[in-house]
Amino acid sequence: MTTTPNDDVRGGGSAAEQAHRRRWAVLAICCVAAALLGIDNSVLNYAIPSLSRELGPSSTQLLWIVDIYGFVLGGLLIVAGNVGDRIGRKKLLLLGVAGFGAASALTAYADGPGMLIASRALLGLAGATIMPSTLSLVRSVFDDPKERTTAIGISSGIGAASFALGPVVGGALLDHFWWGSVFLINVPVMAAVLVAGAVLLPESRNPHPGRLDWPSVPLSIAGLFGVIYAIKAAARDGVDDHAVWISAAVGLAALVLFLRRQTTLAEPLLDLRFFRNPAFAGAVGSNVVTLFTATTLSLGFSLYFQVVRGWSPLTAGLALLPGPLSAAFAAPLSALLIPRIGRARTVSFGLLLMALSTAAFGLISADTSYWLLLPALVVNGAGLIFVFSVTADTLLASVPRTKTGTAAAISETAMELGGALGIAILGSVLSAFYRNGLTLPAGLSPDRAATARESVTSGVETGAALPGATGRQVVAAAKSAFTDGLHGTLYIAAALMLAGAVAALFALRGVPAVLDVPEAPAEQAPQPAPAV
């Protein structure tokens, strides 16, 4: 008789008992791996000036250096999650960790733009294998639903905090070392994760996954890569760029073919039946809304602190840090809220906190005291994690364990698309507000005026290059136009968050506080790591 992980723990099976005893160590290993991905995803922007000076990339090469990681990661997540369910989530995670460490070393010592682009693509490939594996491994070792909710909340909180650590870590390293140090630091950490993971992580997989449908693989990759590229290119270059429309057409066509194919397969790469479950569909929708708005908030405040306030990247990173830190500390509270007010109200409450704090940010000016912003940053971070910790737990608990890698990959892909759409749409709204609100002094040459209207960064740089009162007026006008535009964008984001809070009440209604799906009878128990 094949046992489930729950049966092994309750019935004394040694494999599941070892996995259960080591569950908090498993959580720690997975959190470190996921946190390093978050740091790496945000640290590159702070290394661009120094690597540009040393490697001299063209403008096109620089765009690929920045974007290739996200393109590859987003395009491969669903495939990687499915592979993990088949070959084993531990095996895939360790392969990804080893690959990430090796690719980090290649990135650090890249001797030209081409090598840097290629190594960043390898980082994206490795990242795509790590992200779904960490969540699904955490799900596999926590049998008790309440413990699982707490563990996933902690994992989500640390993941959120890691994105804000990128500027801090990057700023500290770049103050003392060369640009490659921000990537080389990954190598010893990933080596430690690799050793600890080999010893402590259990193995779990779907023992009867069926045949992998190979035609679905390129369709999935082409569809997601094309759509993500089109969204990001539209945000950067505008919708008039031919590459935007070509990549969007190719991506959407591939996705349509991919989704149609999945409905005809007994063992699809992406099981669309997941979305028939209100818990799963509601959680994915809440994640998309949250990332759509929160990513733009992060971008807006990064520009506000660095360009409007004139703070260094390190200082700006430290200023933003209380939000993600509050998320890390508030994450376990979601496990306490769920049994008291339910999953739907917890997610809705999180979005409500985000909406209120985002609307409060709309009152800022160019010289608002940071201490007045701090409470809203803390409240916003807490609201963010109330959403993510509950939705991540809901997603993983609403599918059989044999499919947790795929479910985690769907969640990460939805978040990647939500963030990209937020930057493209709300980022464009912010840019439009800035251009329309910018009033430049008379007598400025058409070329300088056009440059100043491109962005707040260009406006401040243009003014700084001009002498006397004219230069000061251009700088003041750019900062004022951006701050006013940020107000409007934040109010729109707050309204969307509020709408998401209402939608979550309906989308997740009826989802029980204690959510644990019965396991399939063929479920394979986690296999322990070698005894030490």
N, C-alpha and C positions, 0 to 999 in steps of 0.2 A: 504493500500500500504506500503510495506517495503521500507525504505529509505536507501540510502547509507550514509556513514559518510560525504561525500562531500555535499550531498543534505541537510543534517541536518544543516550543518554550513551555507550554503548559504540561506536556507529557514527558519532559525530561530529556528530549533529544539533545545530544552533546553539541551538535553543530549550531543549532539555534541558541542553545544556552550560552555558548561562547560569544556568539554575535550579540546576544542580549547584554551580557556582562560588559562588553566592550562598546556599548552603544554611544556613550558620551565621548569616548575617544574617537569613535567613527565620526561623530558630529564635529569634533574639533578639527580633525584632518580635513574633512570636507569644507569646513568654514575657511580654513587657511587657504586651500586651493582656490575657492571661489573668490575670496577677498583679494588674492593676488591678481586675478583676472580683472576685478573692478578697478584696482589701482592702475594696472597696465592700460586699461581702456581710457583713463583720463589723464595719464601722465605725459603722453606724447606731445600734447599742445604746448607744454611748457619747455620741451626740448627743441621745438622747431627753430627758434632763432639761432641757437648755437649749431645745430646740425646743418642748417642752411648755410651758415658761414663756412663750415668745414667741407661739406659735400657739394655745395653749389647746385642743387637741383633746379630744373626749370619749373615754371609755375604749374605745368601739367604734371610733372613728376611729383611735385610737392603735394598736389591734390590726391594723387594715388597713394603716396606715403601715408597720408592722413586717413583715407577712406578704405583702403583695401582690407584692413583688418575687419571692419564691420561688414563689408560685403561678403567676404568668405565665411565669417562666423554665422551671419544671418542666413546665408544660403545653404549651409550644411547642417544646421541644428536638427532638423527633422530626420534627416538621414542618420546622423550620429546617434540620436536617441533611439532610433529603431535598431541600429547595429548593437548598441549597448544591451538592449533587451535580449538580443540573440546570442552574442558571444560572452556576455557577462559584464555587469556595470563596473565591477572592480577592475577587470582587465582593461576595459576601455579607458577608465579614469587614469590608470597607471601609464598606459600608452600615451594618453594626452599630456600627462604631467611631464613625462620624459621628453616628449616632443616640444612642449612649451619651454622647458629649460634649455634644450638645444637651440631652438629658434631664437630664444632671448639672447644667447651668446652670439649667434650669427648677426642678430640685429645690432647688438652693442658694438661689434667690430666690423660692421658694413663699411666697405671702402668706396662706395659709390651709390648713387640713387637707385640704380637697377637692383643691386644686391639688397638694399634696404627695403625696397618694395617687395621683393621675393620673400625675404625673411619675415616681413610683417604679414604676408599672406599665410606663411607657415604658422605664425602665431594665431591667426584666425582659425586655421584648420584645427590646431591643438585645442584652442578655446572652445570650439564647437563640440569636442568630445568631452571636455571637462564639465561644462555647465549642466547638461541634463544628468550626467552621472552622479554628481554630488547630491542633488536633490533626491534622486531615486534611491541612492544608497541610504540616505537618512531615513527615507520612508520604509525601507526594508528592515531596518533593525529596531525601529520603535513600534512595538506591538500595541501598547496601550494608547488609545486615541488621545487622551489628555496629554500624555507625555509627548506624543508625536506633534501635537499642536504647539507645545512649548518649544520643542526642538526646532521645528520649521520656522517658528517665530524668531528664535535666536539666529538661525542661519540667514533669514531674510534681513534681520537688523544689521548683522555684520556685513552682509553684502551691500546694503545701502550705505553704510558708513565707509566702505572701502572706496567708493567712487570719490568721496570728498577727501580721502587720504592721498589720492594721486597728486594734487597740487602741492600738498604739504611735503610729501616724500620727494617729489620732483624738485621742488624749490630748494629743499635742504641739500640734496645731492648736487644740483647744478651750481650751488654756491661754492662747492669745494672740488668738484670733479668734472670730467668732460661729459658730453651729452649721452654717450653710451652707458654711463653708470646707471641711468634710470632703468635700463633693461637688464644690465648685468646683475643687478641686485636680485633679479628673479631666480638666478641659477642656484645659489645655495638654498634658498627657501624651497624651491621645487625639488631639489635633491633630498632635503629633509622630509618633504611630503611623500616622495617616492619610497624612501626606506620605511617610514612609519606606515604608509599605506600597504606596502607589501607584507608587513608583519601583522597589522591589526585589522585591516578591512576584511569583511566577509565577502564572499562571492554570491551573487544571485543573478538569475537569468530566467528567461522564459524557456522551459525545456522542450516545448513543442511549438515553435514559432511559425512553422510552415515555410514555404519557399520565399526567399526574398525576390520581390518583383523588380528585376533590374531595369526594365524600361521606365519605371516610376522614379528611379534615382536621378537621371539627368533632367527629367521634366521638373522635379521638385527643385533641384539646384538652379536650373535656368529660370524658372518662374520667380523664385524668391530673390535671386541675384538681380534679375532684370527690374523687378519692382522696387527693391531697395535702392538700386543705383538710380533709377528714374526719380525717386522721391528726393534723394540727397542732391542729385544734380539740379533738379528744379529749384531746390532751396538755395543753391549756390549760384547758378547761372541764369535762372529764370526759365519760364516755360517755353520761351521762344527757341531755345536750343534744340536742334534736330536730334541730338543724342538722347534727350529726355523722352521724346515721343517714340523713337525707335526702340529704346530699351523698355519703355512702358508697354508698347505693343507686343514685343517679344515675350516679356515677362508675363503679361496677362494671358496671352495665348497659351503659353506653357502651363500656367497655373490652371486654366480652364481644362486643358487636356488632362493634367494631373488629377484634378478633383473628379472629373468624369470617370477616369480610369479606376480611382479608388472605390467607387460605388459598385464596380463589377467584380472586385477581387474578394476571395474568401479570406485572405490574409493581407489586407492593404498596408501600404507603408504608413498611411495616415488614416486611422479609423474614424471616419466622419460620424459614426454612431455615438462617439463621445459627446458630441454637441447636442444630442437628444436629451442628455442629462441636464436638467436645469442648473444643478450645482456647478457642473463643469462649464457650461456656456456662460452662466452669470459671472463666474470667477474670471474667465478669459476677458469678457467685456469690461469688467471693472478694472482689470490690469491695463487694458488698452487706453481707457479714459484717463487713468492716473498718469501713465507714462506720457501720453499726448500732452498733458498740461504741465507736468512736473519738469520735463526736460527743458521746455521753454523757459520755465522759471529759473532753472539753474543757469541757462545761457544768459538770460537777461541780467541776473545778479553778478555773474562773472564779469560782464562788460561794465556794469554799474560800478562795481568796486575798483576795477582796474583802470577804466578809461575815465569815468566821470569823477571818481574820488582820487584817482591817480595812485592807487596802492600797488605794490609789487605783487607778482603772482603768488608768492609765499604768503604775504599778508592777506591777500584776497582769499586764498585757500583756507587759512586759519579762521577768517571771518565767517566763512560758510560752514565750517566744521561743526558748530553746535547743532545744526539741523540733523545731519546724519548721526551724530553721537546720541542725540535724544532718541532717534529711531532705534539705535542699538539697545539703549537702556529700556525703551518702552516696549520693545518686541515681546517680552514675556507677559506683559499685561494683557495682550490680546487673548492669551489662554484663560485669563481670569474673566474677561468680558464675555467671551462666547457662551459659557453656561448661564450667565446672568441675563444677557439681552439677546443672545442668538447671533448667528453668523451674519444674517442680512443687516441687522442693526449695527453690528460692529463695523462692517465695511462702510455702511452709510455714515456712521459717526466719524470714521476716519476721513472720508471725503468731505464731510461737513467741516471738520477741523481745518482741512487743507483749504477749503473755500474761504472760510473766515480769515485765516491768516494771510492768504493770498490777497484778499480784498484789503486787508490792513496794510500790506506792502504798497498798495496803490496810493497811499498817502505820503510816500517818501519824497524828499527833495534832494537836491545835490549836496546839501549840507546837514541832512538829518543825522542826529547822533546815532552811532552804532548801537548804543545801549537801548535805544527805543526800538530797534529792529530785532534785537536778540530774542525777546519773548515770542514774537511771531515766527522766527526761525525754529525755535524749540517746538512750538505747537505744530508747525507744518511738518517737521520731521516725525513727530509722534503720530500725526494723522496718516502720513505716508505709510508707516510700518503697520498700522492697524489694518490698512487695506492689503498690503502685500503679504503679511504673515498669514492672514486668514484665507486669502485667495490661493496662495501656494499650498496650504494645507488642504483646502477644499478640492483643488485640482487633483492632488495626489491621492487623496482618500476616496475620490469618486470613480476611480478606475481600478481594475485588478492589478495586483503587484506585477504580474507578467508584462504589463503595459506602462509601468511608471516612467521608464526612460522616454518613451514616445510622448507621454503626457507632459513631462517636464520640458521636453523640447518644444512642444506646441506652446506652452506658457512662455518660454524664453523668446520664441519667434514672434509671438503676439506683442510682447513687450518691446522687442527690437523694432517692429513695424510701427507700434504706437509712438515710440520716441522719435523715429525718423519722420513720421507724419507731423508730429508736433513741431519739430524744428522747421519742416518745410512750410507748414501752413501758418502757425502762430509766429514763427520767425519771420515769415514774409509780411505778416500783419504788422509786426514791430518795425520792420524796415520801412514799410509804407507810411506808418505814422511818423517816423523820423523824417523821411523825405518831405512829406506834406507839411510838417510843422516847422521845418528849418527856415528861418528868416535870416538871410545873409546880408551884411552891410553893402551899401551901394559902392560901386567902383571895383568890385572884385572881378577878376578876369573870368571869362566863361570856362576855361579849362580848370581853374582852381575851384570855381563854384561847382562844376560837375564832380570833381574829385571829392569835395566836402560832402556832397549829397550821397555818396556811395554808402557810407556807414558812419557811425559815430566815431570809430577809430580814425577813419580818413579825415573826418571833420576836425577832430582835435589835432591831428598831425598837420593838417593844412594850416590851421590857425597858428600852431607853434612855429611854423616856418615863416610866417609873415611878421614884419616888424611892427612895433608900436601898438596903437589903439586898435587898428584894424585886426591884427592877429588876435588880440584879447577878445574882441567882439565875436570873431568867428568861433573861437574856443567856447565862449559862453553860450553862443547860439546853438552849437552842436550839442553841448551838454544839456541845455534846456530842452531842446527838441527830443533828445533821446529819453530824458526823464519823463516828459509829457507822454511820449509814445509808449513808454514802459507802463505808465499808469493805465492807459487804455487797454493794452495787451493783458495786463494782470486782471483787470475787471472782466475781460472776456474769459480768461482762464478760470477765474473764480466762478463765473456763471456756469461754465461747462462742468466744473467740479460739483457744483450744487445740483445740476441736472443729473450727474452721475450718482450722487448720493440718493436722489429720489428713485432713479432707475434700479439701483442695487436693492432697495427695499422690495421691489417687485420681482427682479430677476432671481434673487436668492431666497425669496419667501418660501417657507416650507422646508428648507434645507435644515436638517436636524443639527443641534449643537454638537452632539456626539456622532461623528460620521465615520463609519467603517464599513466598507463594502465587503461582502462575503468573498472569500478567495475561491478561485477555480480549483477543482479537485486535483488537477495536474500541476499545481503550483510547486515549484522547486524551492526547498528550504535554503536559506543562506548557508553557504559552505564556509567554515572557519578558515582563517589564515593559519599557517603553520604555528604550532605551539612553540613558545619561547620560554 
